[in-house]
């Protein structure tokens, strides 16, 4: 690693400076139908509920839905950016509680707030609790990221 790249790398957050309830990251991410098409191509998930309104309606959905794994990946990214290294993520779990409906014209916005839920000084870890919402409703329940800080 060069001095320039070391200077550009974010520092690992200091466990001792954190308290339960601290907000460590916040982000709003816009999704469009184009986002869904690109994700389908990258993931290989071409289920038509992710791009065809008629198919979504035929199975009783309120509209085209964002892929669950896309939503999950977007939600954890602010924590990865905060911690500075994706290898520091020791565990990540969510429960899908509501679908993210992506309007053909307006898209959708995911709002992400990451707060410290638990600290374990002995293990050198923090549990980061995510609140992820779209259209005013929580879309991921019990979304928790365990990160190694020591």
N, C-alpha and C positions, 0 to 999 in steps of 0.2 A: 504494500500500500504506500503510495506517495504521500508527501506532506499535504499536497493539495486535496487529495481524496480523503485523507484523514480529517482535514479541517471541514470538509463538506458533509461528512457522515454525522447524523444526529447522535447526540450523547444518549446513552441508556438512562432512562429516568431513575432517580435515586429513591429507593424503597423507603428510606428513613424520612424523606420529605413529603411522603404521601399520607393522606388520611382517608378513612372510609367516608364516602360521600363526595370526594373531590371529582369534579368533571375534568377528565384528561383529554377528551377530544369531542368535537362536534362537527357535523358535516351535513350538508344537504346535497343530494345527487339527483340530477334529472335523468329520467329514463324516457326513451322514445321507442316507437315501433322499430326504428332502425337499430337501436341498442339490442332489441330482442332478436332480430335477424342475425346480427353479428355474433351474439352469444350462441344462437342455435348452430351457426356454422362452426364456431370454435369448439363447442361441446358435443356436437352430433345429436342434440336433442331437438328433433324436428316435429315434435308433437304439435299438431295444428292449433291447439288451444292457445299457443304462444304467438300466433300470427294471423289467424282467420277468425273474424267476428262470427261468421255463420256457424262454424264448428263449435266455438265457445258457447254460443247461445243454444245450440242443439243439445248440449250436455248440461244445460241449466246454469252456466256461469254468467256472471254479470258483464262480461267482456273478455277481451284478450288479456291473459295473465302473464306477468313476468315469471321467468323460470325461478323456482325456489332456490336453486344453487346460485343463480346470479344475485338474487337478493341477499343471500347469506354471504357471498363473497364481497359484495359492496359494503355490507354492514361491518365486516371485520377490518376493512382496509384502514379506517382512521386509527384503530388501535395499533395495527402493524406500523403505520407511519409514526405514531407517537413513541412506540417502544424502539423503533429504529432498526429492527432486524426481524424478518419473519420467522427465523429459527428460534426466537424467544417465545413464540406462541407454543405453549405446551399442550393445550387442549382448547377446543372450541365446540360449543354445543348450542343448538337452538331448538325451539319447537315452532313449527309453522302454525300460526294462529288464524291469519286471514290472508287471502290472496292480494297481490298488488295488481290492480286493474290498470292497464296502460291504454289511455284514450288515444284514438287514432290521430287527433289533432293536438291535444294538449299534453299527451304523454302522462307521466306520473313523477312525483317527487318523493324520494325516500329521505326522511329526516332521521339522523343517527346521533344519539347522545351516549357517550361512554363515561361511566362513573366507576370509581373504586368501590367494590362491594365487600371485599375482604382482603386483609393483609396477613401474610405469614412470614414474619421476620426470620424464623428458624429455617424455613425452606427457601427463603429469598424469592417468594412469589406474591403476585397480586391477582385477585380475581376481579376482572373488569366486567361490569354488568352493562349490557347494551339495551337502550330503548330505541326501537326502530319502528317508525310509523310512516304511513302513507295516507293521504286524504283524511288526516285527523284520527286514524285508527291504528292501534298497535298491530304490526304484522308478524313480528317474531316474539314469541314468549320465552321466558327463561333463557335469554340469549346471554351466554357467559363465556368469557375468554380468560383462560389461565395463562399468565405470562411470567417468565423467569426474569427477574431483575438483578439477581446476584450472580 
